[in-house]
Amino acid sequence: MNDRYPLLVAAIVMALILNADRPVPVEAASKAVIQEVTFETVGMSFKGPESVPAGLTLIQIVNKGTDLHHVQLIRLTDGKTAEDFAATVKTAPFNPMGPAAAPAWVKFAGGPNGVIPGESSTAIINLEPGNYVMICFIPDSKGVPHITSGMVKALKVTGTADSKAPEPAAAINITAMDFNFAIDKPIAAGTQTIRFANAGTQPHEVLVVLLPPDKTIKDFAAAFEPGHSGTPPGKPIGGMTGIDKGGHGIFTAKFEPGHYGLICFFMDGTKKAPHFALGMTHEFTVK
Ligand SMILES: [Cu+2]
């Protein structure tokens, strides 16, 4: 267990108390349960369950590897399966951070964003039932995304989701647009529960990075360009991986005082430029 849970439980209790004033149907209130599921990264693979029930789910990634990793959940529509997905990426590799476009049946459903070896990050998503794959798109030191090295796992989400299930209250809102981030209030030191919503027209992610005093989030991004080597200047502390337009999710992150950056690495297929190069970065200070 880590120290995020007491706050999360408090947030859930608070959400129930706040909702108690409103005419919430009894069955909706009684379903305000967040299941938890943990995936460990071991080498270039995810270790964890093959299936989870639909609904509000706290997804944790525990990075036991030696490289930066995240969980990008992808929901497969049109009856596509993980096998179809594997066959497609074999013949036509796509990468939201690269120039090749994703097929229309690929839906970006979020997940806990990048975290360094030995640490963990979490995201709460209301999982719809269906076939999913979980993927790591982060590139290795040679610029090869981990998915190409086999970092993909099939996941079945069973049952039905309650789209009106009360979600934990978030103190801070981060909104993604084409192409910038908006934060509705200053972020204070400590563990924060943040709601991330995509108000743009493309899939967007938010990666939260603790920056060295003399570096910018663009210096961090530059370290992932092909041909660069060495450790990127900055410590990713989670966030939310790509979510399609109109979607949202909640993540928690532990902020110590310092200078931080937000960044989206997704690619604009028309402009052939990553979102961060089109303005999708944001820096702020935590006191
Ligand atoms: Cu973006």
Residues whose N, C-alpha, C, O or C-beta is under 5 A from the ligand:
A	BS01	CU	P203 H204 E205 C264 F266 H275 M280
